[in-house]
């Protein structure tokens, strides 16, 4: 099958009429970096944040790049890249990598979809500056409405030259080069930690982990209701665990529980492992990178803890939450419990009743609602 941007699919990630597998940013990055990609040689090109393969597969077909190293934090998007590469018979042109030194070692060109998180951008920039070739050029693209001057400042901490290009179709590319020497940063490297004395918890996080070392307000609200999980519940899953706060706190409260923390984000699962270890429950919290709970058998779990996201990329979309509710229903034993927190304006209770079972409200504040759903028999 001949490569075409229009033929890229999001599957197995969520697909909907208003969700796309590529945008104008992908095209602009590839056009801006065209000559550098062509000159990079075997293994010289790296694509980071390549959501569904537009950057890596576009570089392979439009500019004859090969040995392209690719990192995508989200597992569903990583799987979509593999599926698209298979469909276009380009699997031999790319290789998936973790966000580590081997991803960028001696790279000459880095194609980057700018992350929304400045911390995620900082971790990526430091890694490139520390391990890529001295002459590396980074082409970081984004939608203009989501770009801020702070992104230039973050890149400038790792690169001596940072230049913003002209906007095209509401997208823009920032080109960074001349890596600064390692150790030139004044603050600590990644991952980082923060002690929350009020909760007696230490949270570790990589740059792309949701909320970082902070504890987001929804999770903090849900922590007040962990004791609502029945004492008879012994197998627990923290679904979409982020930095592992819920899983760790529950394991501390219930020493007899077997807790699994699962998230599709590589940064989140790495962070959750560190958080559990830092709080002395690393041996009792199993951390798994998974899309939903595909590795968990049906009707095998006593309780699920969930603070679902309500964004898909930059779009507000209920698709992920509904997918996670359905997954919780699948893995819960009859009579099992889903303890969830969600933004009150999203009115998820009807969905929970339909997908999981009888649902009642445990708590509500100005922004969030906590509910307990009981799996239908």
C-alpha positions as a Markdown table, in Angstrom:
| # | Residue | x | y | z |
|---|---|---|---|---|
| 1 | Unk | 0.0 | 0.0 | 0.0 |
| 2 | Unk | 1.4 | 3.4 | -1.0 |
| 3 | Unk | 2.0 | 5.8 | 1.9 |
| 4 | Unk | -0.4 | 8.7 | 2.3 |
| 5 | Unk | -1.1 | 10.9 | 5.3 |
| 6 | Unk | -4.8 | 10.6 | 4.7 |
| 7 | Unk | -4.5 | 6.8 | 5.0 |
| 8 | Unk | -3.0 | 6.9 | 8.5 |
| 9 | Unk | -5.3 | 5.5 | 11.2 |
| 10 | Unk | -5.5 | 6.0 | 14.9 |
| 11 | Unk | -6.5 | 2.4 | 15.6 |
| 12 | Unk | -6.2 | 0.8 | 18.1 |
| 13 | Unk | -6.4 | 4.2 | 19.8 |
| 14 | Unk | -9.8 | 5.8 | 19.9 |
| 15 | Unk | -11.2 | 6.8 | 16.5 |
| 16 | Unk | -13.9 | 9.5 | 16.0 |
| 17 | Unk | -14.9 | 12.0 | 13.2 |
| 18 | Unk | -13.2 | 14.9 | 15.1 |
| 19 | Unk | -10.0 | 13.0 | 15.9 |
| 20 | Unk | -7.2 | 12.8 | 13.4 |
| 21 | Unk | -4.1 | 10.7 | 12.8 |
| 22 | Unk | -2.0 | 13.6 | 11.5 |
| 23 | Unk | -2.2 | 17.4 | 11.3 |
| 24 | Unk | -0.5 | 20.3 | 9.5 |
| 25 | Unk | 2.3 | 20.2 | 12.1 |
| 26 | Unk | 3.5 | 16.8 | 10.9 |
| 27 | Unk | 3.8 | 18.1 | 7.3 |
| 28 | Unk | 5.5 | 21.4 | 8.4 |
| 29 | Unk | 8.1 | 19.6 | 10.5 |
| 30 | Unk | 8.9 | 17.2 | 7.6 |
| 31 | Unk | 9.1 | 20.1 | 5.1 |
| 32 | Unk | 11.3 | 22.2 | 7.3 |
| 33 | Unk | 13.7 | 19.4 | 8.0 |
| 34 | Unk | 13.6 | 17.9 | 4.5 |
| 35 | Unk | 17.3 | 18.4 | 3.6 |
| 36 | Unk | 18.6 | 17.5 | 7.0 |
| 37 | Unk | 16.6 | 14.2 | 7.0 |
| 38 | Unk | 17.9 | 13.4 | 3.5 |
| 39 | Unk | 21.5 | 14.0 | 4.7 |
| 40 | Unk | 21.2 | 12.2 | 8.1 |
| 41 | Unk | 22.2 | 8.7 | 6.9 |
| 42 | Unk | 21.2 | 5.4 | 8.3 |
| 43 | Unk | 20.1 | 5.7 | 11.9 |
| 44 | Unk | 20.5 | 9.5 | 12.0 |
| 45 | Unk | 16.9 | 10.4 | 12.4 |
| 46 | Unk | 14.8 | 10.2 | 15.6 |
| 47 | Unk | 11.1 | 10.9 | 15.9 |
| 48 | Unk | 9.7 | 11.7 | 19.4 |
| 49 | Unk | 6.0 | 12.2 | 20.2 |
| 50 | Unk | 5.2 | 10.8 | 16.7 |
| 51 | Unk | 1.6 | 10.2 | 17.5 |
| 52 | Unk | 0.5 | 7.8 | 14.8 |
| 53 | Unk | 3.6 | 7.5 | 12.6 |
| 54 | Unk | 3.2 | 10.6 | 10.4 |
| 55 | Unk | 6.7 | 11.9 | 11.2 |
| 56 | Unk | 8.6 | 8.6 | 11.1 |
| 57 | Unk | 6.8 | 7.1 | 8.1 |
| 58 | Unk | 6.7 | 10.4 | 6.4 |
| 59 | Unk | 10.5 | 10.7 | 6.8 |
| 60 | Unk | 10.9 | 7.2 | 5.4 |
| 61 | Unk | 8.8 | 7.7 | 2.3 |
| 62 | Unk | 9.2 | 11.3 | 1.5 |
| 63 | Unk | 12.9 | 11.7 | 2.3 |
| 64 | Unk | 14.3 | 8.1 | 2.2 |
| 65 | Unk | 15.2 | 7.9 | 5.8 |
| 66 | Unk | 16.0 | 4.5 | 7.3 |
| 67 | Unk | 16.9 | 3.2 | 10.7 |
| 68 | Unk | 14.5 | 5.7 | 12.3 |
| 69 | Unk | 14.3 | 5.5 | 16.0 |
| 70 | Unk | 10.9 | 6.3 | 17.4 |
| 71 | Unk | 9.5 | 7.1 | 20.9 |
| 72 | Unk | 5.9 | 7.5 | 21.7 |
| 73 | Unk | 4.9 | 7.7 | 25.4 |
| 74 | Unk | 1.3 | 6.4 | 25.0 |
| 75 | Unk | 1.0 | 2.7 | 24.3 |
| 76 | Unk | -2.1 | 2.9 | 22.2 |
| 77 | Unk | -0.3 | 5.4 | 19.9 |
| 78 | Unk | 2.8 | 3.3 | 19.9 |
| 79 | Unk | 0.7 | 0.3 | 18.7 |
| 80 | Unk | -0.9 | 2.6 | 16.1 |
| 81 | Unk | 2.5 | 3.5 | 14.7 |
| 82 | Unk | 3.3 | -0.3 | 14.4 |
| 83 | Unk | 0.0 | -1.0 | 12.7 |
| 84 | Unk | 0.4 | 1.9 | 10.2 |
| 85 | Unk | 4.0 | 0.8 | 9.5 |
| 86 | Unk | 2.7 | -2.7 | 8.8 |
| 87 | Unk | 0.0 | -1.4 | 6.5 |
| 88 | Unk | 2.5 | 0.6 | 4.4 |
| 89 | Unk | 5.1 | -2.1 | 4.5 |
| 90 | Unk | 7.5 | 0.2 | 6.3 |
| 91 | Unk | 8.2 | -1.9 | 9.5 |
| 92 | Unk | 11.8 | -2.4 | 8.5 |
| 93 | Unk | 12.4 | 1.4 | 8.4 |
| 94 | Unk | 11.6 | 2.2 | 12.1 |
| 95 | Unk | 12.5 | 0.9 | 15.5 |
| 96 | Unk | 10.6 | 1.7 | 18.8 |
| 97 | Unk | 12.7 | 2.9 | 21.8 |
| 98 | Unk | 12.2 | 4.0 | 25.3 |
| 99 | Unk | 12.9 | 7.6 | 26.2 |
| 100 | Unk | 16.6 | 6.9 | 27.1 |
| 101 | Unk | 20.1 | 7.5 | 25.9 |
| 102 | Unk | 19.9 | 4.8 | 23.2 |
| 103 | Unk | 16.9 | 6.6 | 21.6 |
| 104 | Unk | 19.0 | 9.7 | 20.7 |
| 105 | Unk | 22.6 | 8.6 | 20.9 |
| 106 | Unk | 24.6 | 10.2 | 18.0 |
| 107 | Unk | 21.4 | 11.3 | 16.3 |
| 108 | Unk | 21.8 | 14.1 | 13.7 |
| 109 | Unk | 18.1 | 15.0 | 13.3 |
| 110 | Unk | 15.3 | 14.9 | 15.9 |
| 111 | Unk | 11.7 | 15.4 | 14.7 |
| 112 | Unk | 9.5 | 16.3 | 17.7 |
| 113 | Unk | 5.8 | 16.9 | 18.2 |
| 114 | Unk | 5.9 | 19.5 | 21.1 |
| 115 | Unk | 4.4 | 18.0 | 24.2 |
| 116 | Unk | 1.9 | 20.2 | 26.1 |
| 117 | Unk | 3.9 | 19.7 | 29.3 |
| 118 | Unk | 7.0 | 21.9 | 29.8 |
| 119 | Unk | 8.4 | 19.3 | 32.1 |
| 120 | Unk | 8.1 | 16.6 | 29.4 |
| 121 | Unk | 9.8 | 19.0 | 26.9 |
| 122 | Unk | 12.6 | 19.7 | 29.4 |
| 123 | Unk | 13.3 | 16.0 | 29.9 |
| 124 | Unk | 13.4 | 15.4 | 26.2 |
| 125 | Unk | 15.6 | 18.4 | 25.5 |
| 126 | Unk | 18.1 | 17.4 | 28.2 |
| 127 | Unk | 18.3 | 13.9 | 26.8 |
| 128 | Unk | 19.0 | 15.1 | 23.3 |
| 129 | Unk | 21.5 | 17.6 | 24.4 |
| 130 | Unk | 23.3 | 15.0 | 26.5 |
| 131 | Unk | 23.5 | 12.1 | 24.0 |
| 132 | Unk | 22.9 | 13.3 | 20.4 |
| 133 | Unk | 25.6 | 14.3 | 17.9 |
| 134 | Unk | 27.1 | 17.7 | 18.6 |
| 135 | Unk | 25.7 | 19.0 | 15.4 |
| 136 | Unk | 22.2 | 17.7 | 16.0 |
| 137 | Unk | 19.2 | 19.8 | 14.9 |
| 138 | Unk | 15.9 | 19.5 | 16.6 |
| 139 | Unk | 12.7 | 20.4 | 14.7 |
| 140 | Unk | 10.0 | 20.8 | 17.2 |
| 141 | Unk | 6.5 | 21.5 | 15.8 |
| 142 | Unk | 3.2 | 22.3 | 17.3 |
| 143 | Unk | -0.1 | 24.1 | 16.8 |
| 144 | Unk | 0.3 | 27.8 | 17.3 |
| 145 | Unk | -2.6 | 28.0 | 19.7 |
| 146 | Unk | -0.8 | 25.6 | 22.0 |
| 147 | Unk | 2.7 | 27.0 | 21.8 |
| 148 | Unk | 4.0 | 29.5 | 24.4 |
| 149 | Unk | 7.2 | 31.5 | 24.8 |
| 150 | Unk | 8.0 | 29.2 | 27.8 |
| 151 | Unk | 8.7 | 26.4 | 25.3 |
| 152 | Unk | 11.5 | 28.5 | 23.7 |
| 153 | Unk | 12.9 | 29.1 | 27.2 |
| 154 | Unk | 12.9 | 25.4 | 28.1 |
| 155 | Unk | 14.7 | 24.6 | 24.8 |
| 156 | Unk | 17.1 | 27.4 | 25.4 |
| 157 | Unk | 18.2 | 25.8 | 28.6 |
| 158 | Unk | 19.6 | 22.8 | 26.6 |
| 159 | Unk | 20.5 | 24.5 | 23.3 |
| 160 | Unk | 22.4 | 27.6 | 22.5 |
| 161 | Unk | 20.4 | 28.3 | 19.3 |
| 162 | Unk | 16.6 | 28.3 | 19.3 |
| 163 | Unk | 14.8 | 29.8 | 16.4 |
| 164 | Unk | 11.0 | 29.9 | 15.7 |
| 165 | Unk | 10.0 | 29.6 | 12.0 |
| 166 | Unk | 7.1 | 31.2 | 10.2 |
| 167 | Unk | 3.6 | 29.8 | 10.9 |
| 168 | Unk | 1.8 | 27.8 | 8.3 |
| 169 | Unk | -1.7 | 26.4 | 8.5 |
| 170 | Unk | -1.8 | 27.4 | 12.2 |
| 171 | Unk | 1.4 | 25.4 | 12.9 |
| 172 | Unk | 4.9 | 26.5 | 13.7 |
| 173 | Unk | 8.3 | 24.8 | 14.0 |
| 174 | Unk | 11.0 | 25.7 | 16.5 |
| 175 | Unk | 14.5 | 24.7 | 15.4 |
| 176 | Unk | 17.1 | 24.0 | 18.2 |
| 177 | Unk | 20.8 | 23.3 | 17.8 |
| 178 | Unk | 24.2 | 23.7 | 19.5 |
| 179 | Unk | 23.6 | 21.5 | 22.6 |
| 180 | Unk | 24.8 | 23.0 | 25.8 |
| 181 | Unk | 27.3 | 21.0 | 27.9 |
| 182 | Unk | 25.9 | 18.6 | 30.4 |
| 183 | Unk | 25.8 | 20.1 | 33.8 |
| 184 | Unk | 25.0 | 23.6 | 32.6 |
| 185 | Unk | 21.5 | 23.4 | 34.1 |
| 186 | Unk | 21.1 | 24.9 | 37.5 |
| 187 | Unk | 18.2 | 22.6 | 38.6 |
| 188 | Unk | 17.9 | 18.9 | 39.1 |
| 189 | Unk | 17.6 | 16.3 | 36.3 |
| 190 | Unk | 14.9 | 13.8 | 35.6 |
| 191 | Unk | 13.1 | 12.1 | 37.3 |
| 192 | Unk | 12.3 | 14.3 | 40.2 |
| 193 | Unk | 10.6 | 13.9 | 43.6 |
| 194 | Unk | 8.5 | 15.9 | 46.0 |
| 195 | Unk | 7.6 | 15.1 | 49.6 |
| 196 | Unk | 3.9 | 15.7 | 50.6 |
| 197 | Unk | 4.1 | 15.9 | 54.3 |
| 198 | Unk | 0.3 | 16.3 | 54.8 |
| 199 | Unk | -0.2 | 12.9 | 53.2 |
| 200 | Unk | 3.1 | 11.3 | 54.3 |
| 201 | Unk | 3.8 | 10.5 | 50.7 |
| 202 | Unk | 6.8 | 11.0 | 48.4 |
| 203 | Unk | 5.9 | 11.3 | 44.7 |
| 204 | Unk | 8.4 | 10.6 | 42.0 |
| 205 | Unk | 7.8 | 11.6 | 38.4 |
| 206 | Unk | 9.2 | 11.8 | 34.9 |
| 207 | Unk | 8.5 | 14.9 | 32.8 |
| 208 | Unk | 5.5 | 13.4 | 30.9 |
| 209 | Unk | 3.7 | 11.9 | 33.9 |
| 210 | Unk | 0.3 | 13.6 | 34.5 |
| 211 | Unk | 0.6 | 16.2 | 37.3 |
| 212 | Unk | 4.3 | 15.5 | 37.8 |
| 213 | Unk | 5.4 | 15.4 | 41.4 |
| 214 | Unk | 2.3 | 17.2 | 42.4 |
| 215 | Unk | -1.0 | 15.5 | 43.5 |
| 216 | Unk | -3.8 | 16.7 | 41.2 |
| 217 | Unk | -6.9 | 17.9 | 42.9 |
| 218 | Unk | -9.1 | 15.1 | 41.7 |
| 219 | Unk | -6.7 | 12.4 | 43.0 |
| 220 | Unk | -6.4 | 14.3 | 46.3 |
| 221 | Unk | -10.2 | 14.3 | 46.7 |
| 222 | Unk | -10.4 | 10.6 | 45.9 |
| 223 | Unk | -7.8 | 9.8 | 48.5 |
| 224 | Unk | -10.3 | 10.8 | 51.2 |
| 225 | Unk | -12.5 | 7.9 | 50.1 |
| 226 | Unk | -10.1 | 5.0 | 49.8 |
| 227 | Unk | -11.5 | 3.6 | 53.0 |
| 228 | Unk | -14.9 | 3.1 | 51.3 |
| 229 | Unk | -13.4 | 0.2 | 49.4 |
| 230 | Unk | -14.8 | -2.9 | 51.2 |
| 231 | Unk | -12.4 | -4.7 | 53.6 |
| 232 | Unk | -13.1 | -7.9 | 51.7 |
| 233 | Unk | -11.5 | -6.5 | 48.6 |
| 234 | Unk | -8.0 | -8.0 | 48.2 |
| 235 | Unk | -7.2 | -7.6 | 44.5 |
| 236 | Unk | -7.1 | -3.9 | 43.5 |
| 237 | Unk | -6.3 | -2.1 | 40.3 |
| 238 | Unk | -5.3 | 1.6 | 40.0 |
| 239 | Unk | -6.4 | 2.2 | 36.4 |
| 240 | Unk | -4.6 | 5.0 | 34.7 |
| 241 | Unk | -2.3 | 5.2 | 37.7 |
| 242 | Unk | -0.2 | 8.3 | 36.7 |
| 243 | Unk | 2.6 | 8.6 | 39.1 |
| 244 | Unk | 1.2 | 5.9 | 41.3 |
| 245 | Unk | -0.3 | 8.0 | 44.1 |
| 246 | Unk | -3.6 | 6.0 | 44.5 |
| 247 | Unk | -1.9 | 2.6 | 44.2 |
| 248 | Unk | 0.7 | 3.6 | 46.8 |
| 249 | Unk | -1.7 | 5.1 | 49.3 |
| 250 | Unk | -4.0 | 2.1 | 49.1 |
| 251 | Unk | -1.1 | -0.3 | 49.5 |
| 252 | Unk | 0.0 | 1.6 | 52.6 |
| 253 | Unk | -3.6 | 1.5 | 54.1 |
| 254 | Unk | -4.3 | -2.1 | 53.2 |
| 255 | Unk | -1.1 | -4.2 | 53.8 |
| 256 | Unk | -3.0 | -7.4 | 52.9 |
| 257 | Unk | -4.1 | -6.1 | 49.4 |
| 258 | Unk | -2.5 | -7.1 | 46.1 |
| 259 | Unk | -2.4 | -3.8 | 44.1 |
| 260 | Unk | -1.7 | -3.4 | 40.4 |
| 261 | Unk | -1.0 | 0.0 | 38.9 |
| 262 | Unk | -1.6 | 0.2 | 35.2 |
| 263 | Unk | -1.2 | 3.1 | 32.7 |
| 264 | Unk | -0.5 | 3.3 | 29.0 |
| 265 | Unk | 2.1 | 6.0 | 29.5 |
| 266 | Unk | 5.7 | 4.9 | 29.7 |
| 267 | Unk | 6.5 | 7.9 | 31.8 |
| 268 | Unk | 3.7 | 7.2 | 34.2 |
| 269 | Unk | 4.5 | 3.6 | 34.8 |
| 270 | Unk | 8.2 | 4.4 | 35.4 |
| 271 | Unk | 7.1 | 7.1 | 37.8 |
| 272 | Unk | 4.7 | 4.8 | 39.6 |
| 273 | Unk | 7.5 | 2.2 | 40.2 |
| 274 | Unk | 9.6 | 4.9 | 41.8 |
| 275 | Unk | 6.8 | 6.3 | 43.9 |
| 276 | Unk | 5.8 | 2.8 | 45.3 |
| 277 | Unk | 9.5 | 2.1 | 46.1 |
| 278 | Unk | 10.0 | 5.5 | 47.8 |
| 279 | Unk | 7.1 | 4.8 | 50.1 |
| 280 | Unk | 8.1 | 1.3 | 51.0 |
| 281 | Unk | 5.4 | -0.7 | 49.1 |
| 282 | Unk | 7.3 | -1.4 | 45.9 |
| 283 | Unk | 7.2 | -5.2 | 46.5 |
| 284 | Unk | 3.4 | -5.0 | 46.9 |
| 285 | Unk | 2.5 | -2.8 | 44.0 |
| 286 | Unk | 2.8 | -4.4 | 40.5 |
| 287 | Unk | 3.2 | -1.7 | 37.8 |
| 288 | Unk | 2.2 | -2.6 | 34.3 |
| 289 | Unk | 2.2 | -0.5 | 31.1 |
| 290 | Unk | -1.0 | -1.5 | 29.4 |
| 291 | Unk | -3.8 | -0.1 | 27.2 |
| 292 | Unk | -6.6 | -0.2 | 29.7 |
| 293 | Unk | -6.4 | -3.6 | 31.4 |
| 294 | Unk | -5.9 | -5.9 | 28.5 |
| 295 | Unk | -3.6 | -8.1 | 30.5 |
| 296 | Unk | -6.2 | -8.5 | 33.4 |
| 297 | Unk | -8.6 | -11.5 | 33.1 |
| 298 | Unk | -12.4 | -10.9 | 33.1 |
| 299 | Unk | -14.1 | -11.0 | 36.5 |
| 300 | Unk | -10.9 | -11.2 | 38.4 |
| 301 | Unk | -10.6 | -8.0 | 40.4 |
| 302 | Unk | -12.3 | -6.9 | 43.6 |
| 303 | Unk | -12.0 | -3.1 | 43.2 |
| 304 | Unk | -10.8 | -0.6 | 40.7 |
| 305 | Unk | -9.6 | 3.0 | 41.5 |
| 306 | Unk | -10.0 | 5.5 | 38.7 |
| 307 | Unk | -9.4 | 9.2 | 38.0 |
| 308 | Unk | -10.1 | 9.2 | 34.3 |
| 309 | Unk | -8.7 | 11.8 | 31.8 |
| 310 | Unk | -11.2 | 13.9 | 30.0 |
| 311 | Unk | -8.9 | 15.0 | 27.1 |
| 312 | Unk | -7.6 | 13.2 | 24.1 |
| 313 | Unk | -4.6 | 15.3 | 23.2 |
| 314 | Unk | -5.9 | 18.8 | 23.0 |
| 315 | Unk | -9.6 | 17.7 | 22.5 |
| 316 | Unk | -12.1 | 17.4 | 25.3 |
| 317 | Unk | -13.6 | 14.0 | 24.6 |
| 318 | Unk | -15.4 | 11.4 | 26.8 |
| 319 | Unk | -14.0 | 8.5 | 24.8 |
| 320 | Unk | -11.2 | 7.5 | 27.1 |
| 321 | Unk | -13.3 | 7.7 | 30.3 |
| 322 | Unk | -16.1 | 5.5 | 28.7 |
| 323 | Unk | -13.4 | 3.0 | 27.5 |
| 324 | Unk | -12.0 | 2.8 | 31.0 |
| 325 | Unk | -15.5 | 2.4 | 32.6 |
| 326 | Unk | -16.1 | -0.5 | 30.3 |
| 327 | Unk | -12.8 | -2.0 | 31.1 |
| 328 | Unk | -13.5 | -1.7 | 34.8 |
| 329 | Unk | -16.8 | -3.5 | 34.3 |
| 330 | Unk | -15.1 | -6.3 | 32.4 |
| 331 | Unk | -12.4 | -7.1 | 35.0 |
| 332 | Unk | -14.5 | -6.6 | 38.2 |
| 333 | Unk | -16.0 | -9.6 | 39.8 |
| 334 | Unk | -19.8 | -9.6 | 40.3 |
| 335 | Unk | -20.4 | -7.3 | 43.2 |
| 336 | Unk | -17.0 | -5.7 | 42.7 |
| 337 | Unk | -16.4 | -2.0 | 43.3 |
| 338 | Unk | -15.4 | 0.9 | 41.0 |
| 339 | Unk | -14.3 | 3.9 | 43.1 |
| 340 | Unk | -14.0 | 6.9 | 40.7 |
| 341 | Unk | -13.6 | 10.7 | 40.7 |
| 342 | Unk | -14.6 | 12.9 | 37.8 |
| 343 | Unk | -15.3 | 16.5 | 36.9 |
| 344 | Unk | -18.9 | 17.1 | 37.9 |
| 345 | Unk | -19.9 | 18.9 | 34.8 |
| 346 | Unk | -19.2 | 15.8 | 32.7 |
| 347 | Unk | -22.2 | 14.0 | 34.3 |
| 348 | Unk | -20.7 | 10.5 | 34.1 |
| 349 | Unk | -23.2 | 8.9 | 36.5 |
| 350 | Unk | -25.5 | 7.7 | 33.8 |
| 351 | Unk | -22.6 | 6.1 | 31.9 |
| 352 | Unk | -21.4 | 4.4 | 35.0 |
| 353 | Unk | -24.9 | 3.0 | 35.7 |
| 354 | Unk | -25.1 | 1.7 | 32.2 |
| 355 | Unk | -21.6 | 0.3 | 31.8 |
| 356 | Unk | -20.8 | -0.9 | 35.4 |
| 357 | Unk | -23.9 | -1.0 | 37.6 |
| 358 | Unk | -25.6 | 0.7 | 40.4 |
| 359 | Unk | -23.8 | 3.9 | 41.3 |
| 360 | Unk | -24.1 | 6.3 | 44.2 |
| 361 | Unk | -22.3 | 9.5 | 45.1 |
| 362 | Unk | -19.9 | 9.5 | 48.0 |
| 363 | Unk | -18.7 | 13.0 | 47.9 |
| 364 | Unk | -18.9 | 16.3 | 45.9 |
| 365 | Unk | -17.1 | 19.6 | 46.0 |
| 366 | Unk | -17.1 | 22.6 | 43.8 |
| 367 | Unk | -15.4 | 20.8 | 41.0 |
| 368 | Unk | -15.4 | 17.0 | 41.5 |
| 369 | Unk | -17.7 | 14.1 | 42.2 |
| 370 | Unk | -16.6 | 10.8 | 43.8 |
| 371 | Unk | -18.8 | 7.8 | 43.1 |
| 372 | Unk | -18.9 | 4.1 | 44.0 |
| 373 | Unk | -20.3 | 1.8 | 41.4 |
| 374 | Unk | -21.1 | -1.8 | 42.1 |
| 375 | Unk | -20.6 | -4.4 | 39.3 |
| 376 | Unk | -23.9 | -6.0 | 38.3 |
| 377 | Unk | -24.2 | -9.7 | 39.0 |
